[in-house]
Each structure stands twice: as C-alpha cells, then as structure tokens.
Amino acid sequence: MGATVVRLDASKWEAALKKLGKAAPKAVIRALNRSIVSSRAVMARAVATDLGVKVSVAKDAMWTANATASNPTARLSAQGARLPLMAFGARQTKRGVSAKVEGQRKVYPGTFLATMRSGHQGAFGRRGQTRLPIDERFVVSIPHVFEKHVAEGQQAGMESLVKNLEHELGRAISESAA
C-alpha cells in the first residue's frame, strides 16, 4: 500500500522571494519546516480523536521529512501496523473482549485477555478448535485513518505556512536591512 503524504510546497512564492536574495530560500525552508510540525499536531489530534487513542500514540506513528535548499517540500506521513485491541480499552466479557474502536464499543466474540510469560498483555483468540495456537488480535492502523484526514492536515499546514512565511520573511528583511 502506497503511503499517503501531506505535502507543503513553497514554489508559488519563489519569484517574489528572489528579491530578497540569498536570505529568501532560508526563510522559506524555516517556514516550511515550522509549518509541517503544525500540520503534524493537527493530524495527530484528528487521528487520535477518530480512533479513540491518545494523541501521543498517533503522533508516534507519524514522521516528517524537512524541506531543504535542494528540495523545498516538507512532508508528513504515517506508518505502522494495525494497533492491538488492548490499545482501545479492552475489557473481558462473557461473550469475548469488548473494546471501543473508532468511537464505538464492540464485542469481539471468542477473544480473551491474557498475560504472556514475558509480561505482555493482550487480547487473543484461538486459530481453530484446539487450545493452541493463539494469536493476538489487532484492529485498524493509524496510516489507514491518516488517509481520511489528509485534506484537513493539508489545509492546516497551508494556513500555518502563510503565517510562518510572513514571519520568516519579515525576519529576513530586518536582518538584511541591519
């Protein structure tokens, strides 16, 4: 599955920025890199709210690629496997394990909570009719939910980019005048 990515690009302003000379590209790069961090915060909040997990869990699955002089594009993407059922407040019931995934509590029949010898706690289910082997149960992945919120992250990033670009250009102008 290809990675869905939030991209911020400053190519629209490059002609106007040439007037500043050598200071302009540095200002653009700083603005892009600050903006992608803002976009990451918005995306992490949106994904965490949608999934019902902590923001830190969503943020840990996201990574940024900063803009450079040779590539004035900052990127934010998400990666990772499906999350374990235990990450969603799993509770044992008579019929199986109940967990609140994507805002709705659901029972997963035939599953049970167990602690392994290593100390790992998880929600498990049997593969067949016999007692063993058992497998841990996983649900949705953060990259899957990330895709639903790309437009929101893109919009937040562009709004932040405008604000940060104004700030960084003002800083570059004041430094070149001094």
C-alpha positions in Angstrom: 0.0 0.0 0.0 1.5 3.4 -1.0 2.0 5.9 1.7 -0.4 8.8 1.9 1.5 12.0 2.4 0.8 15.6 3.4 3.0 17.9 1.3 3.7 21.6 1.8 5.3 23.3 -1.2 6.6 26.9 -1.4 7.1 27.1 -5.2 4.3 29.6 -5.6 6.3 32.3 -3.8 9.7 31.7 -5.3 9.6 34.5 -7.9 8.6 37.1 -5.3 11.3 35.8 -2.9 14.1 36.2 -5.4 14.1 39.9 -4.5 15.5 39.1 -1.0 18.5 37.3 -2.5 20.3 34.6 -0.5 18.2 35.1 2.6 14.9 34.2 1.0 15.4 30.4 0.5 16.5 30.0 4.1 13.4 31.9 5.3 11.2 29.7 3.1 12.8 26.5 4.4 12.4 27.6 8.0 8.7 28.4 7.4 8.0 25.1 5.7 9.7 23.1 8.5 7.8 25.0 11.2 4.5 24.5 9.2 4.9 20.8 8.8 5.2 20.5 12.6 1.9 22.4 13.0 0.3 20.1 10.4 1.6 17.1 12.4 -0.1 18.3 15.5 -3.4 18.8 13.8 -3.2 15.4 12.1 -2.3 13.6 15.3 -5.2 15.2 17.1 -7.6 14.3 14.3 -6.4 10.7 14.0 -6.4 10.2 17.8 -9.9 11.6 18.1 -11.2 9.4 15.3 -9.5 6.2 16.7 -10.1 6.9 20.4 -6.4 6.6 21.3 -4.0 9.0 22.9 -2.6 11.8 20.8 0.9 10.5 21.6 0.1 7.1 20.1 -1.0 8.8 16.8 2.0 11.2 16.8 4.5 8.4 17.3 3.3 6.8 14.1 3.9 10.0 12.1 7.1 11.2 10.7 8.2 14.4 8.9 10.7 15.0 6.2 12.0 18.5 6.5 12.4 20.8 3.5 16.0 21.5 2.3 17.5 24.0 -0.1 17.6 21.4 -2.9 14.1 20.2 -2.1 11.7 22.9 -0.8 9.0 20.5 0.1 8.2 19.4 3.7 6.4 16.0 4.1 4.3 14.4 6.8 3.4 10.7 6.5 2.2 7.9 8.8 3.4 4.4 9.0 2.8 1.4 11.2 1.0 -1.8 11.5 -2.5 -2.4 12.9 -2.9 -1.5 16.6 -3.6 -4.2 19.2 -7.1 -4.5 20.6 -5.6 -3.7 24.0 -4.9 -0.1 22.9 -8.7 0.6 22.8 -9.6 -0.1 26.4 -10.2 -3.8 26.1 -12.4 -5.5 28.8 -13.2 -9.1 29.2 -17.0 -10.0 29.0 -18.7 -13.4 28.9 -19.0 -13.4 25.1 -15.5 -12.1 24.4 -13.4 -8.9 24.6 -15.2 -5.6 24.4 -13.2 -2.6 23.1 -14.1 1.0 22.0 -12.7 1.2 18.4 -13.3 4.3 16.4 -15.8 5.7 18.9 -18.0 2.6 19.2 -17.7 -0.2 21.8 -17.9 -3.6 20.1 -17.6 -7.2 21.4 -15.1 -9.4 19.6 -16.6 -12.9 20.2 -14.3 -15.8 21.1 -11.4 -13.5 22.2 -10.0 -13.3 25.7 -7.5 -11.2 27.7 -4.3 -12.9 28.8 -0.8 -12.1 30.1 2.1 -13.9 28.4 5.1 -15.2 30.3 7.1 -12.2 29.1 4.6 -9.9 30.8 2.9 -8.8 27.6 -0.8 -8.3 28.0 -3.1 -8.6 25.0 -6.4 -9.7 23.6 -6.0 -13.1 22.0 -8.1 -15.7 20.1 -7.6 -19.3 19.1 -6.9 -20.3 15.5 -9.0 -23.4 15.5 -10.8 -25.8 17.7 -7.8 -26.7 19.8 -6.4 -24.7 22.8 -3.2 -23.8 20.9 -2.0 -21.9 19.0 -3.4 -18.5 19.9 -2.9 -15.2 18.1 -3.1 -11.6 19.3 -6.0 -9.6 17.9 -5.3 -6.4 16.0 -7.7 -3.8 14.6 -7.3 -0.6 12.5 -3.9 1.0 11.6 -3.0 4.7 12.0 -2.0 5.1 8.3 -5.5 3.9 7.3 -7.1 6.6 9.5 -4.4 9.2 8.5 -5.7 8.9 4.9 -9.2 10.2 5.9 -7.7 13.4 7.4 -5.1 14.4 4.7 -7.2 17.3 3.4 -7.6 18.6 7.0 -3.9 18.4 7.6 -3.1 20.0 4.2 -5.4 22.9 5.0 -3.9 23.4 8.4 -0.4 23.2 7.0 -1.1 25.8 4.3 -2.6 28.2 6.8 0.4 27.8 9.1 2.7 28.2 6.1 1.2 31.6 5.2 1.6 32.8 8.8 5.2 31.4 9.2 6.3 32.7 5.8 5.2 36.2 6.7 7.1 35.9 10.0 10.3 34.4 8.4 10.3 36.9 5.5 9.9 39.8 8.0 12.8 38.4 9.9 14.9 38.1 6.8 14.1 41.6 5.7 15.0 43.1 9.1 18.3 41.1 9.2 19.3 42.2 5.6 18.5 45.8 6.4 20.7 45.8 9.5 
